[in-house]
Amino acid sequence: MHEMKFELRGITKRFPGVVANDNVNLSVETGEVLALIGENGAGKSTLMNVLYGLYRADEGELLIDGQATQFSSPADAIAAGIGMVHQHFMLVPVMTVAENVVLGVEPTGRFGSLDIDEARRMVREVSDRYHLELDPDAIIEDLSVGVRQRVEIVKVLMRDAKIVVFDEPTAVLTPSEILEFFGIVRSLVEAGRGVIFITHKLKEALEIADRINVLRRGKVVGEALPKNTSEAAIAEMMVGRPVLLVVDKAPATPREAMLTLAGVSVVDPDGRTVVDGASFEVRVGEIVCVAGVQGNGQTELVEAIAGLRRVASGSISLGGKNITGDSPRERHAAGMAHIPEDRQRQGLVTELSITENLVLTRYHDAEFSQGIRMKWDAAAAKSQELVAAYDIRTTDPSQLASTLSGGNQQKVIVARELSRNIRVVVAAQPTRGIDVGSIEYVHAQIVKERDAGRAVLVVSTELDEVMSLADRVLVMYRGKIVADVDPKKVSHMDIGLYMAGSRPAAVVA
């Protein structure tokens, strides 16, 4: 296979009010892995959409082997040898592996009908060559996330991609699937393909890349070779200041149970049991983390605890009082703080001001309300106090919440939920999509709440976060709690096996 060099030179892409990419230069050749690392909002996805022909750059050029070229659609990019595996897979769930892989390039027999035997043979040939182990006749919806990703990779290779772009490829994989994925990347490189690996996970970039480019606020702010750099150095490039990467906390001293679930089941509108008999307790002075691959019932579990979803059976108690039938406001008044997983849809009203969002769950309290009138001076004073105390970066709290970065939007929710008299914190994906500096801050606040005598429940799909933050780890798999372990006594791989529905051979519980 001939070698190929792909370059982006001086790429600038603007959207109304924001420069998403600012004079970006980067290059990748066949036979190497380039990691493009940066926080959400740094401009990684915009850049890849320019590369893949989904966006047209306002300035700059694409070059293939030194020749300027332009893509006006993904079809142009594919024809030039660029393939992309998106973060959210583009597969038809009810079709087979073979049918999905040949969509758009179907081998046809007589009268234009699909030659399914030829499609199967093509899938087998490509999957064997790259050790991808796929059954061409398997139905997509029956496959695990890791195997679906392999289908996407075969799809790209069938179109003869020389450069393969992976967008956050490990976000939904278990630890053992991540190891398998790295093996696939290495086999692609050995076969003379080039790989662009987009991620915000420092450890993975260091492990798999030949070179690392760091993007911050639309600019390439640094380049590094993994052998000459460290996680701390890359984190500093990403954020612009030194960052503490491990959670700083003393051992827990748990006391009485504060939040208790007994046989809680939740059924979705289609009649599927999405939480299946969950029983556990969270004690005062401990952080319990729920680990699991996204889509195993964690979202529904949190919504049931917060009162946003009806429980089909079982009970939830707070401080010894049954709250199963209580409304979200009643739970809130009883001392439950809820940091929801989708900050923009459930955590904030982005078209309201920062001040209004900071008192959103308390505007009816006597502190801020006089009959039907708001005490705006009191709300503004509270807002100034919280902006300072929780390091919310804004020049004016009367601005709309939509003007804040993701990390600062998260701080608004954390400030609102934790700045009152609470007994239990329920935090879902508290650091999803925020920069490592804000992650450090949110973790410190969670530990502070534990040490002040609150019970803390954190749900996260980031295993590194779970292992460093938790005093106790629960694992959810297909709606069931399948493990309750001490993170100091088990490995990442052990937890990963539970997340995939297996049991480690020897686990100290």
C-alpha positions as CSV (number, residue, x, y, z in Angstrom):
1,M,0.0,0.0,0.0
2,H,1.5,3.4,-0.9
3,E,2.3,5.8,1.9
4,M,0.2,8.9,2.3
5,K,0.7,12.2,4.2
6,F,-2.4,14.2,5.2
7,E,-2.0,17.8,6.3
8,L,-4.2,20.6,7.7
9,R,-2.6,24.0,7.2
10,G,-3.9,27.3,8.8
11,I,-7.4,25.9,9.3
12,T,-9.8,28.5,10.8
13,K,-13.5,27.8,11.3
14,R,-15.8,30.3,12.7
15,F,-19.4,30.1,14.0
16,P,-21.4,33.1,15.1
17,G,-19.7,34.5,18.2
18,V,-17.0,31.8,18.4
19,V,-13.8,30.8,16.6
20,A,-13.9,27.0,16.9
21,N,-10.6,26.5,15.1
22,D,-7.9,29.2,15.0
23,N,-5.1,28.8,12.5
24,V,-4.6,25.0,13.2
25,N,-1.8,23.1,11.6
26,L,-1.4,19.3,12.0
27,S,-0.3,16.4,9.9
28,V,-0.5,12.6,10.0
29,E,1.2,9.9,7.8
30,T,0.3,6.3,7.2
31,G,2.1,4.0,9.7
32,E,1.6,6.3,12.7
33,V,-0.9,7.3,15.4
34,L,-1.5,11.0,16.1
35,A,-3.4,11.7,19.3
36,L,-5.4,14.9,19.2
37,I,-6.2,15.7,22.8
38,G,-8.2,18.5,24.3
39,E,-11.3,19.2,26.4
40,N,-14.8,19.3,25.1
41,G,-15.2,22.7,23.4
42,A,-11.5,22.8,22.5
43,G,-12.3,22.4,18.8
44,K,-11.4,18.8,18.2
45,S,-14.7,17.7,16.6
46,T,-15.0,20.8,14.5
47,L,-11.5,20.2,13.1
48,M,-12.4,16.5,12.3
49,N,-15.6,17.6,10.6
50,V,-13.5,19.9,8.4
51,L,-11.1,17.1,7.7
52,Y,-14.0,14.7,6.8
53,G,-15.8,17.2,4.5
54,L,-18.8,17.8,6.8
55,Y,-17.7,21.5,7.3
56,R,-15.9,23.9,5.0
57,A,-13.1,25.8,6.6
58,D,-13.2,29.6,6.4
59,E,-9.5,29.8,5.9
60,G,-6.6,27.3,5.4
61,E,-6.2,24.2,3.2
62,L,-6.1,20.4,3.2
63,L,-3.1,18.7,1.5
64,I,-2.7,15.1,0.5
65,D,1.0,14.3,-0.3
66,G,1.6,18.0,-0.7
67,Q,-1.2,18.6,-3.1
68,A,-3.9,21.1,-2.0
69,T,-7.4,19.5,-2.1
70,Q,-11.0,20.3,-1.0
71,F,-13.7,18.1,0.3
72,S,-17.3,19.2,-0.2
73,S,-18.7,16.1,1.4
74,P,-17.7,12.9,3.3
75,A,-17.9,11.1,0.0
76,D,-15.0,13.2,-1.2
77,A,-13.0,12.4,2.0
78,I,-13.7,8.7,1.6
79,A,-12.7,8.7,-2.0
80,A,-9.4,10.4,-1.0
81,G,-8.7,7.7,1.6
82,I,-10.0,9.3,4.9
83,G,-12.3,7.2,7.1
84,M,-14.0,8.2,10.3
85,V,-15.4,6.1,13.2
86,H,-17.8,8.5,15.0
87,Q,-18.3,8.5,18.7
88,H,-22.0,7.6,18.2
89,F,-22.0,4.6,15.8
90,M,-23.8,5.0,12.5
91,L,-25.3,1.5,12.3
92,V,-28.8,0.1,11.5
93,P,-29.6,-2.0,14.6
94,V,-32.0,-4.5,12.9
95,M,-29.6,-5.4,10.1
96,T,-26.7,-7.9,10.1
97,V,-23.0,-7.0,10.3
98,A,-22.6,-7.8,6.6
99,E,-25.6,-5.7,5.6
100,N,-24.3,-2.7,7.6
101,V,-20.8,-3.0,6.4
102,V,-21.7,-2.9,2.7
103,L,-24.4,-0.2,2.9
104,G,-23.7,2.2,0.1
105,V,-21.1,-0.1,-1.6
106,E,-23.3,-3.2,-1.9
107,P,-22.0,-6.0,-4.1
108,T,-24.8,-6.9,-6.4
109,G,-25.8,-10.1,-8.3
110,R,-28.2,-10.6,-11.1
111,F,-30.9,-7.9,-11.6
112,G,-29.2,-5.6,-9.0
113,S,-30.0,-7.7,-6.0
114,L,-27.7,-7.8,-3.0
115,D,-25.1,-10.6,-3.2
116,I,-25.1,-11.4,0.5
117,D,-22.5,-14.2,0.1
118,E,-20.1,-11.8,-1.4
119,A,-20.9,-9.3,1.4
120,R,-20.1,-12.0,4.0
121,R,-16.9,-12.9,2.2
122,M,-15.8,-9.2,2.1
123,V,-16.5,-8.9,5.9
124,R,-14.6,-12.1,6.7
125,E,-11.6,-11.1,4.6
126,V,-11.2,-7.7,6.2
127,S,-11.9,-8.8,9.7
128,D,-9.4,-11.7,9.4
129,R,-6.7,-9.4,8.1
130,Y,-7.0,-7.1,11.0
131,H,-7.9,-9.6,13.7
132,L,-11.3,-8.1,14.2
133,E,-13.3,-11.3,14.8
134,L,-16.8,-10.6,13.5
135,D,-19.7,-12.9,12.6
136,P,-21.1,-11.4,9.3
137,D,-24.6,-12.8,10.2
138,A,-24.9,-11.3,13.7
139,I,-27.6,-8.7,14.2
140,I,-26.2,-5.4,15.3
141,E,-28.6,-4.9,18.2
142,D,-27.4,-8.2,19.8
143,L,-23.8,-7.1,19.9
144,S,-21.8,-5.4,22.7
145,V,-20.6,-1.9,22.2
146,G,-17.0,-3.1,21.6
147,V,-18.1,-5.4,18.8
148,R,-20.2,-2.7,17.2
149,Q,-17.2,-0.5,17.1
150,R,-15.3,-3.3,15.2
151,V,-18.2,-3.3,12.7
152,E,-17.6,0.5,12.1
153,I,-13.9,-0.1,11.7
154,V,-14.5,-2.8,9.1
155,K,-16.9,-0.5,7.3
156,V,-14.2,2.2,7.1
157,L,-11.5,-0.3,5.9
158,M,-13.8,-1.8,3.2
159,R,-13.8,1.7,1.7
160,D,-9.9,1.5,1.6
161,A,-9.2,4.3,4.2
162,K,-5.5,5.1,4.4
163,I,-6.1,7.5,7.4
164,V,-8.7,6.4,10.0
165,V,-10.1,9.0,12.4
166,F,-11.5,7.8,15.7
167,D,-13.6,10.3,17.7
168,E,-13.5,9.5,21.4
169,P,-13.4,5.8,20.6
170,T,-13.0,4.5,24.2
171,A,-15.8,6.6,25.8
172,V,-18.3,3.6,25.9
173,L,-15.9,0.7,26.2
174,T,-15.0,-1.5,29.3
175,P,-11.3,-1.7,30.2
176,S,-10.8,-5.1,28.5
177,E,-12.5,-3.7,25.3
178,I,-10.1,-0.8,25.5
179,L,-7.2,-3.2,25.5
180,E,-8.7,-5.0,22.5
181,F,-9.2,-1.7,20.7
182,F,-5.5,-0.7,21.2
183,G,-4.6,-4.0,19.7
184,I,-6.7,-3.2,16.6
185,V,-5.1,0.3,16.3
186,R,-1.6,-1.3,16.4
187,S,-2.6,-3.8,13.7
188,L,-3.9,-1.0,11.5
189,V,-0.6,0.9,11.9
190,E,1.4,-2.3,11.1
191,A,-0.7,-2.7,8.0
192,G,0.4,0.8,6.9
193,R,-2.7,2.8,7.8
194,G,-2.5,6.1,9.7
195,V,-4.6,6.8,12.7
196,I,-5.9,10.0,14.3
197,F,-7.1,9.3,17.8
198,I,-9.3,12.1,19.3
199,T,-9.6,11.9,23.1
200,H,-9.6,13.8,26.3
201,K,-8.1,10.8,28.2
202,L,-4.4,11.6,28.9
203,K,-3.4,8.0,29.9
204,E,-4.7,6.5,26.6
205,A,-3.1,9.2,24.4
206,L,0.3,8.4,26.1
207,E,-0.2,4.7,25.7
208,I,-1.2,4.5,22.0
209,A,0.1,7.6,20.2
210,D,3.4,8.2,18.4
211,R,2.8,11.9,18.6
212,I,0.4,14.1,20.6
213,N,-1.1,17.4,19.6
214,V,-2.9,19.4,22.3
215,L,-5.8,21.7,21.3
216,R,-7.0,24.5,23.7
217,R,-9.7,27.0,22.7
218,G,-9.3,26.2,19.0
219,K,-5.5,26.5,18.9
220,V,-2.8,23.9,18.8
221,V,-1.0,24.9,22.1
222,G,1.5,22.1,22.2
223,E,3.0,19.0,20.7
224,A,4.7,16.1,22.5
225,L,6.2,12.7,22.1
226,P,4.8,10.2,24.6
227,K,8.2,9.0,25.6
228,N,9.3,12.6,26.6
229,T,6.2,13.8,28.4
230,S,3.8,13.0,31.3
231,E,0.1,13.2,32.1
232,A,0.7,16.2,34.3
233,A,2.5,18.1,31.5
234,I,-0.2,17.4,29.0
235,A,-2.9,18.3,31.5
236,E,-1.2,21.7,32.0
237,M,-1.1,22.3,28.2
238,M,-4.8,21.4,28.0
239,V,-5.9,23.8,30.9
240,G,-3.1,26.3,31.0
241,R,-2.1,25.7,34.6
242,P,-0.8,22.8,36.7
243,V,-3.6,20.4,37.7
244,L,-3.9,17.8,40.4
245,L,-4.8,14.6,38.6
246,V,-5.6,12.3,41.6
247,V,-8.3,12.9,44.1
248,D,-6.9,14.2,47.4
249,K,-8.8,12.6,50.3
250,A,-8.4,11.0,53.7
251,P,-9.9,7.5,54.4
252,A,-13.6,7.5,54.9
253,T,-15.2,7.2,58.4
254,P,-18.7,6.1,57.5
255,R,-21.5,6.2,60.1
256,E,-25.2,5.5,60.0
257,A,-27.1,4.8,56.7
258,M,-28.7,7.9,55.2
259,L,-30.0,6.8,51.8
260,T,-31.4,3.3,51.6
261,L,-32.8,1.4,48.5
262,A,-34.7,-1.8,49.1
263,G,-35.5,-3.9,46.0
264,V,-36.0,-0.9,43.8
265,S,-37.2,-1.7,40.2
266,V,-38.0,0.7,37.4
267,V,-39.9,-0.2,34.2
268,D,-39.6,2.0,31.1
269,P,-42.6,3.0,29.0
270,D,-42.0,0.0,26.7
271,G,-42.4,-2.4,29.6
272,R,-38.7,-3.2,30.0
273,T,-37.2,-3.5,33.5
274,V,-34.4,-1.0,33.4
275,V,-33.5,-1.1,37.1
276,D,-33.9,-4.6,38.6
277,G,-34.2,-5.0,42.3
278,A,-31.5,-2.6,43.4
279,S,-30.7,-2.8,47.1
280,F,-28.0,-0.8,48.8
281,E,-27.3,1.9,51.3
282,V,-25.2,5.1,51.3
283,R,-23.9,6.0,54.8
284,V,-23.0,9.4,56.2
285,G,-19.4,10.2,55.6
286,E,-18.8,8.0,52.6
287,I,-18.7,8.3,48.8
288,V,-20.4,5.4,47.0
289,C,-19.8,5.3,43.2
290,V,-21.9,3.4,40.8
291,A,-19.8,2.1,37.8
292,G,-21.1,0.7,34.6
293,V,-21.1,1.1,30.8
294,Q,-23.6,3.7,29.7
295,G,-27.1,2.3,29.2
296,N,-27.2,-0.3,32.0
297,G,-29.9,1.5,34.1
298,Q,-27.8,4.1,35.9
299,T,-29.8,7.0,34.4
300,E,-33.1,5.5,35.5
301,L,-31.7,4.7,38.9
302,V,-30.7,8.3,39.6
303,E,-34.0,9.6,38.3
304,A,-35.9,7.2,40.6
305,I,-33.8,8.4,43.6
306,A,-34.4,12.0,42.7
307,G,-38.1,11.5,42.2
308,L,-38.1,12.1,38.4
309,R,-39.2,8.6,37.6
310,R,-41.8,6.3,39.3
311,V,-40.6,3.2,41.1
312,A,-42.4,0.0,40.0
313,S,-41.5,-1.8,43.2
314,G,-39.3,-1.5,46.2
315,S,-38.7,1.5,48.5
316,I,-36.3,4.5,48.9
317,S,-35.6,6.0,52.4
318,L,-33.8,9.2,53.4
319,G,-32.7,9.4,57.0
320,G,-35.1,6.5,57.9
321,K,-38.1,8.1,56.3
322,N,-39.8,6.5,53.3
323,I,-39.7,9.0,50.4
324,T,-40.7,6.6,47.6
325,G,-43.9,8.6,46.8
326,D,-42.4,12.0,47.5
327,S,-42.1,14.7,44.7
328,P,-38.7,16.0,43.7
329,R,-39.4,19.2,45.6
330,E,-40.2,17.2,48.8
331,R,-37.0,15.3,48.4
332,H,-35.1,18.5,47.9
333,A,-36.7,20.0,51.1
334,A,-35.8,16.8,53.0
335,G,-32.1,17.5,52.2
336,M,-31.3,15.7,48.9
337,A,-29.0,17.5,46.4
338,H,-29.2,16.3,42.8
339,I,-26.5,17.0,40.2
340,P,-28.1,15.6,37.0
341,E,-26.2,14.0,34.2
342,D,-27.3,16.4,31.4
343,R,-26.5,19.8,32.7
344,Q,-28.1,21.7,29.8
345,R,-31.4,19.7,29.7
346,Q,-31.9,18.9,33.3
347,G,-29.5,21.0,35.4
348,L,-29.9,24.5,34.0
349,V,-32.3,26.8,32.2
350,T,-29.7,28.2,29.9
351,E,-31.9,31.1,28.7
352,L,-32.2,32.4,32.3
353,S,-29.4,34.3,34.1
354,I,-26.7,32.8,36.2
355,T,-28.4,34.4,39.2
356,E,-31.8,32.9,38.4
357,N,-30.2,29.5,37.9
358,L,-28.4,29.7,41.3
359,V,-31.7,30.2,43.1
360,L,-33.8,28.0,40.7
361,T,-34.7,25.4,43.3
362,R,-35.1,27.9,46.2
363,Y,-36.8,30.9,44.7
364,H,-39.9,30.0,46.8
365,D,-38.0,30.0,50.1
366,A,-38.6,33.0,52.5
367,E,-35.0,34.1,51.9
368,F,-35.8,35.0,48.3
369,S,-39.6,35.3,48.2
370,Q,-42.2,37.6,49.7
371,G,-45.6,36.2,48.9
372,I,-45.7,36.3,45.1
373,R,-42.8,38.7,44.8
374,M,-39.1,37.8,44.3
375,K,-36.5,39.5,46.5
376,W,-34.2,40.2,43.7
377,D,-31.6,42.0,45.9
378,A,-31.4,38.8,48.1
379,A,-31.0,36.6,45.0
380,A,-28.3,38.9,43.6
381,A,-26.4,38.9,46.9
382,K,-26.6,35.1,47.2
383,S,-25.4,34.8,43.5
384,Q,-22.3,37.1,44.1
385,E,-21.5,35.0,47.2
386,L,-21.7,31.7,45.3
387,V,-19.9,32.9,42.2
388,A,-16.9,33.8,44.5
389,A,-17.2,30.7,46.7
390,Y,-17.4,28.2,43.8
391,D,-15.0,29.9,41.5
392,I,-17.6,30.5,38.7
393,R,-15.8,32.4,36.0
394,T,-18.1,35.2,34.9
395,T,-17.9,39.0,34.9
396,D,-21.6,39.4,35.6
397,P,-24.0,37.0,37.2
398,S,-26.9,38.7,35.4
399,Q,-25.6,37.2,32.1
400,L,-27.4,34.2,30.6
401,A,-26.2,30.8,31.8
402,S,-25.7,29.9,28.1
403,T,-22.7,32.3,28.0
404,L,-20.7,30.1,30.4
405,S,-18.3,27.3,29.4
406,G,-19.3,23.7,30.2
407,G,-17.1,23.6,33.3
408,N,-18.6,26.8,34.7
409,Q,-22.1,25.7,33.9
410,Q,-21.3,22.6,36.0
411,K,-20.0,24.8,38.8
412,V,-23.3,26.7,38.8
413,I,-25.2,23.4,39.4
414,V,-22.8,22.3,42.1
415,A,-23.0,25.6,43.8
416,R,-26.8,25.7,43.8
417,E,-27.1,22.1,45.1
418,L,-24.4,22.1,47.7
419,S,-24.8,25.6,49.2
420,R,-27.7,24.7,51.5
421,N,-28.5,22.4,54.3
422,I,-28.3,18.9,52.8
423,R,-28.0,15.4,54.0
424,V,-27.3,13.4,50.8
425,V,-25.7,14.3,47.5
426,V,-26.7,12.4,44.3
427,A,-24.4,13.3,41.5
428,A,-24.7,11.7,38.0
429,Q,-21.7,12.0,35.6
430,P,-20.6,15.1,37.6
431,T,-17.5,15.7,35.4
432,R,-18.7,14.6,32.0
433,G,-17.3,16.9,29.2
434,I,-15.6,19.4,31.5
435,D,-11.9,20.4,31.5
436,V,-9.4,18.7,33.8
437,G,-9.2,21.9,35.9
438,S,-12.9,21.9,36.6
439,I,-12.8,18.2,37.2
440,E,-10.2,18.7,40.0
441,Y,-12.5,21.4,41.5
442,V,-15.7,19.3,41.4
443,H,-14.0,16.3,43.0
444,A,-12.7,18.5,45.8
445,Q,-16.2,19.8,46.5
446,I,-17.6,16.2,46.6
447,V,-14.9,15.1,49.1
448,K,-15.6,18.3,51.1
449,E,-19.3,17.3,51.4
450,R,-18.3,13.7,52.5
451,D,-16.0,15.2,55.2
452,A,-18.8,17.5,56.4
453,G,-20.9,14.5,57.2
454,R,-23.0,14.0,54.1
455,A,-23.8,10.7,52.3
456,V,-22.6,10.9,48.7
457,L,-23.7,8.8,45.7
458,V,-21.8,9.3,42.5
459,V,-22.8,7.6,39.2
460,S,-20.0,7.7,36.6
461,T,-19.0,5.8,33.4
462,E,-15.4,7.1,33.8
463,L,-13.7,4.2,35.6
464,D,-10.6,6.2,36.6
465,E,-13.0,8.7,38.3
466,V,-14.8,5.9,40.1
467,M,-11.6,4.3,41.4
468,S,-10.1,7.5,42.7
469,L,-13.2,9.1,44.2
470,A,-15.1,6.1,45.7
471,D,-14.9,4.7,49.2
472,R,-17.1,1.9,47.9
473,V,-17.9,0.8,44.4
474,L,-21.2,-0.7,43.1
475,V,-21.3,-2.0,39.5
476,M,-24.5,-2.0,37.5
477,Y,-25.0,-4.4,34.6
478,R,-28.3,-4.7,32.7
479,G,-30.2,-3.0,35.5
480,K,-28.8,-5.1,38.4
481,I,-26.3,-4.3,41.0
482,V,-23.7,-7.1,40.3
483,A,-20.9,-6.0,42.7
484,D,-20.3,-4.1,45.9
485,V,-16.5,-3.8,46.4
486,D,-13.8,-1.8,48.1
487,P,-11.8,0.0,45.3
488,K,-8.6,-0.5,47.3
489,K,-8.9,-4.3,47.1
490,V,-9.8,-4.7,43.4
491,S,-8.2,-3.7,40.1
492,H,-9.6,-1.7,37.2
493,M,-9.8,-4.9,35.3
494,D,-11.8,-6.6,38.0
495,I,-14.4,-3.8,37.9
496,G,-14.2,-3.9,34.1
497,L,-15.2,-7.6,34.1
498,Y,-18.2,-6.9,36.3
499,M,-19.1,-4.0,33.9
500,A,-19.1,-6.5,31.0
501,G,-21.3,-9.0,32.9
502,S,-18.4,-11.4,34.0
503,R,-17.0,-12.2,37.4
504,P,-13.3,-11.9,38.1
505,A,-11.7,-15.2,39.1
506,A,-10.6,-14.0,42.5
507,V,-12.0,-10.9,44.1
508,V,-11.6,-9.8,47.6
509,A,-14.9,-8.2,48.5
